[in-house]
Amino acid sequence: MRLFNRPSWRALVALCLLLALTTRAYAFDLVQLSLQLREPTVVRGTFTQEKHLRALPQPLVSAGTFVLARDSGLLWFLQSPLQQDYRISAAGIARRTASGWKQTSQQGPAARQNELFLAVLQGDTEALQRDFELQLAGTAQAWALTLTPRSRLLAQIFSSILIQGGATAQRIELRETQGDSTRLLLTDIQIDNQLSPSEHHDLAD
């Protein structure tokens, strides 16, 4: 017995092709993610960071607020357990002192984490691809990006990095090869089209 006559079989093939093309047309890829993350001019929010160390039974928790400017960099205002302001930009990492901003000599994993963090928030997937294999899953509203180190040097520091989000990045987890990990939650996110005068001054200083 023939399950399909010829017209029905052709219609089924056409339907399958249409579904395949539709799926490809609406697939969320790295280019779209990069454009999506780079769209906001300014992003503000609060953060909570948990540093899990093998030697400690409880994580080290810090919290504060942040301001991300698409073309300038990141202001990171630590409020607890102590108060300290940081600026992360293409020029490096600076700390606010009584006499103004002072560049730090931060090196190693901590410096690399800050560089990666800025690249992720700014949607610079091209820069990330130079050092990591990127695997993206999900949709524009709920995506997950897994970074696996390419180089032996980075593989000695990180086993993998997981970033999750929607319109902006919302959760970042850095997993280190020695078993430690850092989890960062970004909440109360607000998108704006310009910096405040004080924010502009801090980023231009």
C-alpha positions in Angstrom: 0.0 0.0 0.0 1.3 3.4 -0.9 1.4 5.7 2.1 1.7 8.9 0.0 0.6 9.7 -3.5 3.0 11.7 -5.6 1.4 15.2 -4.9 1.4 14.6 -1.1 5.0 13.4 -1.1 6.1 16.6 -2.9 4.1 18.7 -0.5 5.8 17.0 2.4 9.3 17.6 1.0 8.4 21.3 0.3 7.2 21.7 3.9 10.4 20.2 5.3 12.5 22.5 3.2 10.4 25.5 4.3 10.8 24.6 8.0 14.6 24.1 7.6 14.9 27.6 6.0 12.7 29.2 8.6 14.8 27.6 11.4 18.0 28.9 9.8 16.5 32.4 9.3 15.6 32.7 13.0 18.6 31.0 14.4 20.4 33.2 17.0 24.1 33.4 16.3 27.3 35.1 17.5 26.9 38.0 15.2 23.4 38.7 16.5 24.6 38.3 20.1 27.4 40.8 19.5 25.0 43.3 17.9 22.5 42.9 20.7 25.1 43.4 23.5 26.6 46.5 21.8 23.2 48.1 21.1 22.8 49.9 24.5 24.8 53.1 24.9 24.8 52.8 28.7 23.9 50.0 31.0 23.6 50.4 34.8 22.8 47.9 37.5 23.8 46.1 40.7 26.1 43.1 41.1 26.7 40.3 43.5 29.9 38.3 43.2 30.6 35.0 44.9 34.2 33.7 45.0 34.3 30.0 45.8 37.7 28.9 47.1 38.5 25.3 47.8 40.2 26.2 51.1 37.1 28.1 52.5 33.8 26.5 53.5 31.8 29.6 52.5 32.2 31.8 49.4 33.6 35.3 49.6 30.7 37.7 48.7 31.0 41.2 47.4 28.3 43.6 46.1 27.9 47.0 44.5 26.8 48.8 41.4 28.2 49.2 37.9 28.0 51.5 34.9 28.9 50.2 31.4 29.5 52.7 28.6 29.6 51.1 25.2 32.5 53.2 23.9 34.3 54.1 27.1 34.6 51.3 29.5 33.2 50.1 32.8 32.8 51.7 36.2 32.7 49.2 39.1 31.6 50.6 42.4 32.3 48.1 45.2 30.1 48.8 48.2 30.7 45.7 50.4 32.5 44.2 52.2 34.5 47.5 51.6 34.0 50.6 49.5 36.3 51.0 46.4 35.7 52.3 42.9 37.4 50.8 39.8 37.5 51.7 36.2 38.1 49.1 33.5 38.9 50.2 30.0 41.1 49.5 27.0 43.8 51.4 28.9 43.7 48.9 31.8 42.4 48.9 35.3 42.4 52.0 37.5 41.4 52.5 41.1 40.0 55.7 42.6 42.2 57.3 45.3 42.1 60.5 47.2 44.1 62.2 44.5 42.2 60.7 41.6 42.3 57.6 39.4 45.5 55.6 39.6 46.4 52.7 37.2 46.9 49.4 38.9 49.5 46.8 38.2 47.1 43.9 38.4 48.4 40.9 36.5 47.7 37.2 36.1 44.2 35.6 36.4 42.6 38.6 38.1 43.7 41.0 35.3 42.6 38.4 32.7 39.2 38.1 34.3 38.6 41.8 34.2 39.6 42.0 30.5 37.3 39.1 29.7 34.5 40.6 31.7 34.7 43.9 29.7 34.8 42.0 26.4 31.7 40.0 27.4 29.7 43.0 28.5 30.6 45.0 25.4 29.7 42.1 23.2 33.1 41.8 21.7 32.8 38.2 20.5 35.5 38.7 17.9 38.0 39.4 20.6 36.8 36.4 22.6 37.1 34.1 19.7 40.8 34.8 19.5 41.3 33.1 22.8 38.3 30.8 23.2 36.1 28.4 21.4 32.6 29.8 21.6 29.4 27.8 21.8 26.1 29.7 21.8 22.7 28.2 22.7 19.2 29.6 23.2 17.4 32.7 21.9 17.9 36.5 21.9 15.7 36.6 25.0 17.5 33.7 26.9 21.0 32.7 25.7 24.0 30.9 27.1 27.5 31.3 25.8 30.2 28.8 26.8 33.9 29.7 26.4 36.5 27.0 26.3 40.2 28.2 26.2 42.1 27.7 23.0 45.6 28.4 24.3 47.6 26.3 26.8 48.2 29.4 28.9 44.5 30.2 29.3 43.7 26.5 29.8 46.0 26.6 32.9 43.8 29.3 34.4 40.2 28.5 33.2 38.5 25.3 32.5 35.5 27.1 31.0 33.5 30.3 31.3 29.7 30.4 31.1 27.8 33.6 30.3 24.0 33.8 30.4 21.6 36.7 29.6 19.0 38.3 27.5 19.2 41.9 26.3 22.3 42.2 28.4 24.6 39.7 30.2 23.0 38.7 33.5 25.1 35.9 34.9 28.8 35.0 34.5 30.6 32.0 35.9 34.4 31.6 35.7 35.5 28.0 36.4 39.2 27.7 37.2 41.3 24.6 36.6 42.3 24.4 40.2 38.7 24.0 41.4 38.0 27.6 42.4 35.1 29.5 40.7 33.6 33.0 40.5 29.9 33.6 40.0 28.7 37.1 39.1 25.0 38.1 39.0 24.0 41.4 37.4 20.5 42.6 38.5 18.3 45.7 38.5 19.6 46.4 35.0 18.7 49.8 33.4 19.5 50.8 29.8 20.1 54.5 29.0 21.3 56.5 26.1 23.8 58.8 27.9 26.1 59.0 30.9 25.5 61.3 33.8 28.0 64.2 34.1 29.9 62.5 37.0 30.1 59.2 35.1 31.3 60.9 32.0 34.0 62.7 34.0 35.1 59.4 35.7 35.4 57.6 32.3 37.1 60.5 30.6 39.6 61.2 33.4 
